[in-house]
Amino acid sequence: MAEALNIPAGSTTAGSVAVAAESTVATRMSAPPSFDVADFPVPHGREEEWRFTPLERLRGLHNGTAVATGDGVKVVVEAPSGVTVETVGRDDARLGRAGTPVDRVAAQAYSSFQHASVVTVAKEAVLTEPVRIAVHGEGGVAYGHQVIELGAFAEAVVVIDHTGDAVLAANVDYVLGDGAKLTVVSVQDWDDTAVHVGQHNALVGRDASFKSVVVTFGGDLVRLHPRVAYAATGGEAELFGLYFTDKGQHQEHRLLVDHNTPHCKSNAVYKGALQGDDAHAVWIGDVLIQAAAEGTDTYEMNRNLVLTDGARVDSVPNLEIETGEIVGAGHASATGRFDDEQLFYLQSRGIPAEEARRLVVRGFFAELVQQIGLPDVEARLLDKIEAELKASV
């Protein structure tokens, strides 16, 4: 059984690997979700899934005291031909198919939204321009729901851009038909006072490919929960993430890839940089390989670069494996400061210290920025990284 685990030599791991030949007991990773808020007790911070989150900064999203206001968020969708955009009510049958809320805030969001945006890409349509969804906070409290659905063999890129100030809890569903290819770029570029809690559910069809790039810069508190499940064999999922946590910010990313179907693949790579007092980043990477998911190939990695004193990182990768008949499964996590030898080398070539520092950080993030594939978005994010670094000088 141990031969199925692939933990690279030289990597720093901070997590757990649980192996069971056969299990029918719900675990922490596979705990039954629910659409009913009443099924989730109000968290107190001692629960495993909430122990890193400063509940007092959720502004009432976790205990039902945050009441939606008319000036919450404004959602604008720009889509090319071949795409249908609809605003639907709560009774639309397409809502909630990709996944069920896994915590109280997600259940509260599902119970509280009034209208949802549904973006549908027609069967076999191949978009040459991205779908752009702008979510702009206007200072109030809001609950939201969005659905992105691709028909069989469709291909699309979707950019979801969060800006402004709001207290927002929202669920986003991605439904991929057989052979479809979807790339989603979700940018959290909130004002410093915003609070954003979101659950992202992806249901990947037969031989379909899903790529998610999550970028988090702004906000007082951002807590995102990307999840992937497979509807049929042959599905692939890539989960990439980039976050820059500044003074006083709390940024939390909690991933779950549920390998519930044979012969599927997943790869998760998240990288973060932190600077300033009380900057706190949390990364939880959970991969569940169910007994039926033979032939699974999965890997997850988290890297963090601490730029100043006073910053804190919690990084926990986990694997739960219920079958030994897999191609591979591994995880890695490492957190460290600047490599003094890299900086010395650059300075010895005549590069000033601050410029050398900037080059190291750009190189650290370059792999993930290039995954976006949209020059205007990539340039904007690189400019944002530059601005963050200048602010710390």
C-alpha positions, 0 to 999 in steps of 0.5 A, spaced: 500 500 500 505 504 501 508 504 494 502 507 491 504 514 495 509 518 492 512 524 496 518 527 493 525 526 496 527 533 499 520 536 500 518 539 506 511 536 508 506 538 513 500 534 512 497 527 513 496 521 509 491 516 511 490 509 507 484 505 508 483 498 504 475 499 504 471 504 508 464 506 508 465 511 514 464 519 512 471 522 514 472 529 515 474 530 507 467 526 505 462 529 511 455 529 508 454 536 505 447 540 505 443 545 503 440 546 509 443 552 514 440 548 520 444 542 518 450 546 520 451 549 527 454 556 528 462 555 528 465 557 535 472 557 532 474 550 535 472 546 529 477 543 525 474 547 518 474 553 522 480 553 527 484 558 522 479 563 521 478 569 525 470 568 526 469 575 528 472 578 522 466 574 518 461 580 519 456 575 521 456 571 515 457 565 519 452 566 524 446 569 520 446 576 523 449 579 516 442 581 512 443 582 505 442 590 503 440 593 496 447 596 495 451 589 496 454 587 489 453 588 482 454 583 477 455 584 469 457 579 464 460 580 458 460 574 453 461 573 446 457 569 441 455 562 442 454 564 450 447 564 453 447 569 459 441 568 464 438 571 470 434 566 474 430 565 480 431 560 486 427 555 483 431 554 477 433 546 476 440 548 474 442 551 480 446 546 485 448 541 481 455 541 481 456 541 489 452 542 495 454 547 501 460 544 505 459 549 511 454 554 514 456 560 510 456 556 503 449 554 506 447 561 508 449 563 501 445 558 498 439 559 502 439 567 501 440 569 494 435 572 490 437 571 483 443 567 480 447 568 473 447 562 469 452 562 463 451 557 458 456 555 452 453 551 447 455 544 445 461 544 441 462 551 441 469 554 441 470 561 444 475 565 441 474 571 446 473 570 454 467 570 458 468 576 463 464 577 469 465 583 473 463 582 481 463 589 484 462 591 491 458 597 493 459 597 500 453 592 503 452 585 504 450 580 499 449 573 497 450 570 490 450 564 486 453 563 479 453 557 474 458 556 468 455 550 464 459 548 458 456 543 453 459 537 450 466 538 447 465 546 448 471 550 450 471 556 454 475 561 458 472 565 463 474 571 468 471 572 474 473 579 477 472 581 484 473 589 486 470 594 490 468 593 498 462 588 500 461 583 505 459 577 500 458 569 501 457 566 494 457 559 491 459 558 484 458 552 480 462 549 474 459 544 470 463 541 464 459 536 459 463 530 456 470 532 452 469 540 454 475 544 456 474 550 461 479 555 464 476 559 469 480 565 472 477 568 479 481 574 481 480 577 488 482 584 488 477 587 493 478 593 497 482 592 504 475 592 508 472 587 504 470 580 506 469 574 501 467 567 503 466 563 497 465 555 495 467 553 488 464 547 485 466 543 479 463 537 476 468 534 470 464 530 465 467 524 461 474 526 458 473 533 460 478 538 462 478 543 468 483 549 469 482 553 475 486 559 477 485 563 483 488 569 484 487 573 491 490 580 493 485 584 496 480 584 502 480 584 509 478 576 509 478 572 504 476 564 505 475 560 498 473 553 498 475 550 491 472 543 490 472 538 484 468 532 483 468 527 477 461 525 473 465 520 469 472 517 467 477 520 464 476 527 467 482 532 468 483 538 473 488 543 474 488 547 480 492 553 480 493 559 486 496 565 487 496 569 493 499 576 496 497 577 503 499 583 506 499 587 513 493 585 517 490 580 511 487 573 512 487 569 506 484 562 506 484 557 501 481 550 502 481 545 496 478 538 496 479 534 490 474 528 490 476 522 486 470 518 486 471 515 479 476 511 476 482 513 471 481 521 473 487 526 474 488 532 478 494 537 480 494 542 484 499 548 485 498 554 490 504 559 491 503 565 496 507 571 498 506 574 505 509 581 508 507 585 514 505 584 521 499 579 522 499 577 515 496 570 515 495 565 509 492 558 510 492 553 505 488 546 506 489 541 500 485 535 501 485 529 496 480 524 497 481 517 493 475 513 494 475 505 493 472 506 486 477 511 483 482 506 481 487 509 476 487 515 479 493 520 478 494 526 483 499 531 486 498 537 490 503 542 492 503 549 496 509 554 496 510 560 501 515 565 501 515 570 507 518 577 505 518 580 512 517 578 520 510 578 523 507 574 517 504 567 519 503 561 514 499 555 515 499 549 510 496 543 511 496 538 505 492 531 506 491 525 502 486 520 504 486 513 500 481 508 500 484 503 494 492 501 492 490 501 485 492 508 483 497 511 478 500 516 483 498 520 489 503 525 492 503 532 496 508 537 498 509 543 502 514 548 504 515 555 507 521 559 507 524 566 506 528 569 501 534 565 498 540 569 501 544 566 495 540 568 490 540 575 492 547 575 493 548 572 486 544 578 483 547 583 487 554 581 485 552 582 478 550 589 479 543 589 481 540 593 487 538 589 493 530 592 492 531 590 484 533 583 486 528 582 491 523 584 486 526 579 480 526 573 485 518 574 487 516 575 480 520 569 478 516 565 484 510 567 481 511 566 474 509 559 473 502 560 475 501 567 472 503 564 465 497 559 466 492 564 465 493 565 458 490 572 457 495 577 456 491 583 459 490 579 465 497 577 466 500 584 465 495 587 470 497 581 476 504 582 475 503 590 476 499 588 482 505 584 485 509 590 483 505 595 487 505 590 493 512 590 493 513 597 493 508 598 498 513 594 503 519 598 501 
